[in-house]
């Protein structure tokens, strides 16, 4: 749980107070390359982010570069799966203009220890946007 909070804290630190109201304002569509994978490092996640608002939404650039900040992984009963700590914060942001769409791909492989065999779901991190999770399995 502490690692999840530290990822949220990182996003909060990188967003200025004026921009904080826009954090999480994007709509996210998540998909996985393969539903059945040998290990979590093999899971490729594609996140399509859309700014459906009428104003610019600023997102920390790091959040679009690492699965630790971009997505949330949960087990079959809905428990958040803790990740490795997030990277050292940077101040650069990505500006999403109104109606702008971006596609981001990341590999999971951010769990220590790696995910065990079983069913999981991956969705967008709440600090990034809203969207429905999709299932995947580790053999």
Steps between C-alpha positions, in 0.01 A plus 500: 500500500786739576639464149161580350481812712851603406407482130201722571722733701743525209225609265375751758850645541544541127170680443479866599195613703341664193538179303403265783132539419566348156688192625302188417284688247596279206297207372710185464441188294727213602587188303758224537697337218436144620255382762720205605864571592794307643605785731393855583797647311346354181171690542486793257233752592366758257326802650312741275453831679246762386441847639124537472498830688495852362830593665863388486583210731859472624638158589847432645714368213632217718147369546489425127836321505468239775238245598556588867324834446282433195300191595351322799517120521267301724465130573185291445341624825582866434808545721747759368831337408792699643772604257861603533541861618433770241792680335648820638255779410562732205320827439420462128139462394312398188219734393183337367302752297120472497398188302865390467564126488828320577590133504757378753648148520681360803613156616404407853803335666481746792421252776742374761459211543351432155128421482415137572292284268138610503237739369550877513354816358670819386339842477611861493645650817235723660742794494523474120144442389187294516432181311409135535759234590568204272595146605826313442655182636845388613561128442 
